[in-house]
Amino acid sequence: MPYTLITGASMGIGETFALEFARRGHNLVLVARSEEKMQLLASELRAKHGTDVRVFRADLNDADAPSRIFIYCRDQRLDIDLLVNCAGLSRAGEFRQLPPDKLDEIMTVNMMAAARLCRLFLPAMILARSGGIINVASLGGLQGVPGLALYSATKSFLITLSEALHIEAGKSRVKVLAVCPGFIDTGFLDRTGHDASGIRLPIYGADKVVQAAIRGFENKRIRVFPTLLDAVLSFSQRFASRKFAVRLSGYFAGIIRA
Ligand SMILES: NC(=O)c1ccc[n+]([C@@H]2O[C@H](COP(=O)([O-])OP(=O)(O)OC[C@H]3O[C@@H](n4cnc5c(N)ncnc54)[C@H](OP(=O)(O)O)[C@@H]3O)[C@@H](O)[C@H]2O)c1
């Protein structure tokens, strides 16, 4: 039976993906560190939708976590036909003040773990000529964002990785999508130390991201911008100088004077 594996499923956008995919009848593997939260969510989804929901606690900051997840799925004979790389973190502020351990953690979770999971799960999808990957990137990945320098760089990585995989895997009918949300109301901003009152863009609900991602995935899109404003901002970059686009993204984020 096919399963959808969601990282970052304990809260926020990942939890919203879990709720929506369970509603659509998918069996799930939930991955994050907060085991209790995921067990509660799993019980709720099993009771409400009758789907099989597994919980696998993993700290994606550990380099071997992706292979442990893969081995668990293989040993349990869980056929992962949809991988949602949603786990991510950030830290607001100037790059020069970023604590070194945060620097490593942001790169490991946002880039390395996502890339490793793609590498581990993609071959079986290609062999089966079905399934795919949704990578949760960010509007911030379209250019450097002053005040979120490393975070925006990790999301650029995820966008370009997804774009190349979209073409490579597309030859075998496997879909790969990067979803690029703007600011979303999940508690993520608080956790990153980003004062939301400084943000000069609307903040949307997680459901907008999930619905747009699923629609985009079904329509074999390469990138998806969840709101019209996200799409307009992305398109308008074509007419702006690079320096202006970067300054503007810093202005919208409202963390430091750009
Ligand atoms: N919120 C926004 O404004 C926004 C905008 C654009 C893109 N995004 C992206 O959307 C994704 C989800 O964000 P969100 O808003 O839902 O954030 P969130 O509410 O903070 O959720 C982040 C998720 O990532 C998991 N995670 C973080 N570090 C982890 C680690 N070391 N190991 C395993 N799991 C880890 C967390 O689970 P545990 O803490 O339980 O491990 C949690 O489930 C992220 O990739 C983020 O970059 C968010």
Ligand as a Chemical Component Dictionary entry (heavy atoms), coordinates in Angstrom:
data_LIG
# 
_chem_comp.id                   LIG 
_chem_comp.type                 NON-POLYMER 
_chem_comp.pdbx_formal_charge   0 
_chem_comp.three_letter_code    LIG 
# 
loop_
_chem_comp_atom.comp_id 
_chem_comp_atom.atom_id 
_chem_comp_atom.alt_atom_id 
_chem_comp_atom.type_symbol 
_chem_comp_atom.charge 
_chem_comp_atom.model_Cartn_x 
_chem_comp_atom.model_Cartn_y 
_chem_comp_atom.model_Cartn_z 
_chem_comp_atom.pdbx_ordinal 
LIG N1  N1  N 0  5.894  29.871 8.207  1  
LIG C1  C1  C 0  6.376  30.577 7.216  2  
LIG O1  O1  O 0  6.272  31.820 7.167  3  
LIG C2  C2  C 0  7.058  29.870 6.059  4  
LIG C3  C3  C 0  7.197  30.552 4.851  5  
LIG C4  C4  C 0  7.832  29.929 3.787  6  
LIG C5  C5  C 0  8.312  28.645 3.935  7  
LIG N2  N2  N 1  8.174  28.006 5.119  8  
LIG C6  C6  C 0  8.739  26.658 5.233  9  
LIG O2  O2  O 0  7.699  25.743 5.510  10 
LIG C7  C7  C 0  8.209  24.643 6.255  11 
LIG C8  C8  C 0  7.330  24.423 7.474  12 
LIG O3  O3  O 0  7.323  25.618 8.213  13 
LIG P1  P1  P 0  6.241  25.911 9.331  14 
LIG O4  O4  O 0  5.813  27.317 9.157  15 
LIG O5  O5  O -1 5.245  24.838 9.387  16 
LIG O6  O6  O 0  7.200  25.874 10.606 17 
LIG P2  P2  P 0  7.000  25.220 12.057 18 
LIG O7  O7  O 0  5.601  25.371 12.509 19 
LIG O8  O8  O 0  8.110  25.781 12.885 20 
LIG O9  O9  O 0  7.283  23.680 11.774 21 
LIG C9  C9  C 0  8.565  23.242 11.454 22 
LIG C10 C10 C 0  8.564  21.740 11.418 23 
LIG O10 O10 O 0  9.906  21.305 11.131 24 
LIG C11 C11 C 0  10.264 20.328 12.106 25 
LIG N3  N3  N 0  11.681 20.392 12.383 26 
LIG C12 C12 C 0  12.439 21.470 12.671 27 
LIG N4  N4  N 0  13.694 21.094 12.977 28 
LIG C13 C13 C 0  13.725 19.730 12.880 29 
LIG C14 C14 C 0  14.711 18.740 13.101 30 
LIG N5  N5  N 0  15.942 19.068 13.515 31 
LIG N6  N6  N 0  14.391 17.453 12.915 32 
LIG C15 C15 C 0  13.143 17.110 12.527 33 
LIG N7  N7  N 0  12.165 17.995 12.306 34 
LIG C16 C16 C 0  12.440 19.283 12.496 35 
LIG C17 C17 C 0  9.460  20.703 13.356 36 
LIG O11 O11 O 0  9.233  19.562 14.163 37 
LIG P3  P3  P 0  9.883  19.284 15.613 38 
LIG O12 O12 O 0  10.207 20.603 16.245 39 
LIG O13 O13 O 0  8.832  18.492 16.296 40 
LIG O14 O14 O 0  11.096 18.479 15.286 41 
LIG C18 C18 C 0  8.140  21.135 12.733 42 
LIG O15 O15 O 0  7.317  20.027 12.518 43 
LIG C19 C19 C 0  9.651  24.992 6.596  44 
LIG O16 O16 O 0  10.513 24.321 5.707  45 
LIG C20 C20 C 0  9.717  26.486 6.374  46 
LIG O17 O17 O 0  11.004 26.900 6.005  47 
LIG C21 C21 C 0  7.552  28.578 6.188  48 
# 
loop_
_chem_comp_bond.comp_id 
_chem_comp_bond.atom_id_1 
_chem_comp_bond.atom_id_2 
_chem_comp_bond.value_order 
_chem_comp_bond.pdbx_ordinal 
LIG N1  C1  SING 1  
LIG C1  O1  DOUB 2  
LIG C1  C2  SING 3  
LIG C2  C3  SING 4  
LIG C2  C21 DOUB 5  
LIG C3  C4  DOUB 6  
LIG C4  C5  SING 7  
LIG C5  N2  DOUB 8  
LIG N2  C6  SING 9  
LIG N2  C21 SING 10 
LIG C6  O2  SING 11 
LIG C6  C20 SING 12 
LIG O2  C7  SING 13 
LIG C7  C8  SING 14 
LIG C7  C19 SING 15 
LIG C8  O3  SING 16 
LIG O3  P1  SING 17 
LIG P1  O4  DOUB 18 
LIG P1  O5  SING 19 
LIG P1  O6  SING 20 
LIG O6  P2  SING 21 
LIG P2  O7  DOUB 22 
LIG P2  O8  SING 23 
LIG P2  O9  SING 24 
LIG O9  C9  SING 25 
LIG C9  C10 SING 26 
LIG C10 O10 SING 27 
LIG C10 C18 SING 28 
LIG O10 C11 SING 29 
LIG C11 N3  SING 30 
LIG C11 C17 SING 31 
LIG N3  C12 SING 32 
LIG N3  C16 SING 33 
LIG C12 N4  DOUB 34 
LIG N4  C13 SING 35 
LIG C13 C14 SING 36 
LIG C13 C16 DOUB 37 
LIG C14 N5  SING 38 
LIG C14 N6  DOUB 39 
LIG N6  C15 SING 40 
LIG C15 N7  DOUB 41 
LIG N7  C16 SING 42 
LIG C17 O11 SING 43 
LIG C17 C18 SING 44 
LIG O11 P3  SING 45 
LIG P3  O12 DOUB 46 
LIG P3  O13 SING 47 
LIG P3  O14 SING 48 
LIG C18 O15 SING 49 
LIG C19 O16 SING 50 
LIG C19 C20 SING 51 
LIG C20 O17 SING 52 
# 
